[in-house]
Amino acid sequence: MSECPDNALARRPSERDTLNAPWWKGAIIYQIYPRSFQDTTGDGIGDLKGIIKRLDHIASLGVDAVWLSPFFKSPMKDYGYDVSDYCDVDQMFGSLEDFDRLVERAHALGLKVIIDQVYSHTSDEHAWFTESRESRTNPKADWYVWADPKEDGSPPNNWQSVFGGTSWKWDARRQQYYFHNFLPSQPDLNVHNPEVQDALLAAAKFWLDRGVDGFRLDAINFAMHDRQLRDNPPSGLPMDLVTRPFDMQRHIYSMSQPEVPAFLERIRALLDTYDGKFTVAEIGGPDPIDEMKRFTEGDSRLNSAYSFDFLYAKSLSPDRVARSLNQWTGTGSEGWPSWAFSNHDAPRAVSRWAAAGDRKQAADLLLLLLLALRGNAFIYQGEELGLPQANVPFEHLKDPEAIANWPRTLGRDGARTPIPWEADKPHAGFSAGEPWLPVDPGHVPLSADLQEADPGSSLNVTRSLIAERRKWPALRLGSLRFLDAPEGVIAFERTLESQTVLCVFNVSDTIRRYMPPEGNALAVVAHERGSAVDKPSVPGQLEPWSGYWAVGQAHEN
């Protein structure tokens, strides 16, 4: 893609304009789900050596960092989010030496490395839990959440787990119930206990000392519970919207407790003893914005947070985008948001939001939109290939949530299938053996090797758009202001000093007309069917699933 022309009104700020911003502010971060990225041993499971093999592919996109989902030692009942040793690599993924080589190679390619940290719960095979369940008086007796039964033998309260059913499991050794927000094999840590916090911080330090550049904190708002164990009130959700008992409660006592930010300050204090580290929180729940702001407020808590605003959205509309983005004003001590349209926990956005015939165009346009939002952009593996949600037959499902709630939810397996690398190789080049999840035949024509040679492929569009974004600091750090636009059209301006980028997107399946504010039609990166191209002027007609960035002067009301 050729460079946009320079223009007196569209000053391109020099590199020194953004030198004061930390590397992570406005960063583009590529998420890797290790099990499904690249297998080098033939066992059908991706591994750390496979990630090393494909780091050149990631670096070629122009992203700033990679985020690795868990690769720690685990019985894999929740595929790595049930950690049995925070400070070791599960042998199916490789070794600590492999991880060190991964960090070294990533850094050589200019990529930062972010890893998951799961602080709300462990596996029931973790040594801490093994000791805790032995008695009520052992040194780790209070490291997990234990409670006596009611007089009738029933659980201590009405809390429901994410994966279905009561959040309490009886343990005969202690003659008590233990609490689990997720699977019964994932007991919740008692993070109120300072000794537990110390142990988690020691695990964080272990990885920081190995060179990681930061953490994504999994389900961190689940990390503490109401110590009075009060019942959750009903949610009042209509039954036709309920997929599991968890949906029928407002989880005001089983998660999201006011003590969590003080623990986050301890995490931040540790990271501040190193240079240039980054933290981002995953915040689930129906109304996460207050927590996201509390968790990222000021300079003593986390750097950023993301929610499921877009990840669970069944459709995309201008109102939804405005509602999410307008919650972050950039004023006062407010933190910095992050955004994801797809990840390992949600069906792929292009399948949720676009009809099958529009998915190539929609995949490219959604990337144009994601890269224009104020905040950090998370790209999930396969988004750069335009992968739709894979079809995984029931008999091949692995996700415990999908199995428990089938067929009411799509589950997560369809977003976790292996990446297609080479179309003419077995299992699309992911593995020489049978993959842990099947490769969708519909993904093979979208394999990376076939897209390399096609200038209009989603892969090359991704590279072009990321390269173009780097030229315009307003897209990375600028303020955001929404503009009036026709139905189905998103229009906003990103402004930094004297530079403004007009961002326009038709997210409908109908042709729309939009005339930009006078003075903005200066230099355009347009997204048309099949390619990302420079155009000499702003188009007045927007094809379905098309849009552009137009660089020019700020529009005054």
MORABEL-V512502 format. One line per field, one symbol per residue. burial: + if it has 16 or more other ideal C-beta (glycine too) atoms within 10 Angstrom, else -. Layout:
burial: ???
This chain:
burial: +--+-----+-++---+------++++++++++++++++++--++++++++++++-++++++++++++++++++-+++++++++++-+++-+++---++--++-++----++++++++++++++++-++--++------+++++++--------+++++++++--++++-+--+-+++++++++++++++++---++-+++-++--++---+++++++++++++++--+--+-----------+++-++-+-+++++--++-++--++--+-----+++++++++--++-+++++++---+++++++++++-+--+-+--+--++-++------++++++++++++++++++++---+++++++++++++++++++++++++++++++++-+----++++++-++----++++++++++++-+---+++++---++++++--++-+++-++----+++++++++++-++--+++++++-++-+-+--+++++++++--++++++++++---+-+-++--+++++++++--+++++--++--++++++++++++++--
